[in-house]
Amino acid sequence: MAQTTTRIPGTAGYPDVFSARTHVVANRVLTVVLGLVYGYWAAAIRRDAGPITGWNIFFGVVSALAFMVVQTGVRAVAPRLRRELHALAWGAFAGVAFGFLYSQTGESVLRSSGNSLIVTGSVTAAMFYRYYTHEDAAGHRVS
């Protein structure tokens, strides 16, 4: 009996050994794990080695939920955009996420904004390069 494997575009012919359901579960788990790490990180920065309070935990949970919701939205909307806007969506997400964490350190708004713009530009450039080299002119993924 011959076993059939599906191929994922852009994987250079490597077989996909996991089912579609496994990929969906992994994407959801990754979103939750990244959100929890982000929320903990934001709460830890804001706490600044002080005592853990209820408000600090609340801040971490709200930060985690906001991160997860926005990341889910970007993951849903960005692939439908042209490669330029697709890259900009991920760049903006990374820049805002970084800027929020950086602003919790007590630095000025100008410094937080400037560093966020650097992160946004860097991530946008990297994502544009990735999408430009992995898509044809019509925006379809090529392997």
Number of C-alpha atoms within 10 A of each C-alpha: 3 4 4 7 12 13 14 12 13 12 11 10 11 12 12 12 10 10 10 11 9 11 11 11 11 12 14 14 12 13 18 19 14 16 24 19 15 23 25 19 16 24 24 18 18 18 18 11 8 9 8 12 10 9 11 17 16 13 19 24 19 16 23 24 17 16 22 22 14 14 20 15 11 16 16 10 12 16 14 11 13 14 22 15 15 20 26 21 22 21 25 19 20 20 24 18 20 19 21 15 20 20 19 17 14 11 10 12 12 10 13 21 18 14 16 24 19 13 21 25 18 15 21 24 16 15 20 20 14 13 19 16 11 15 15 11 8 8 15 13 14 12 12
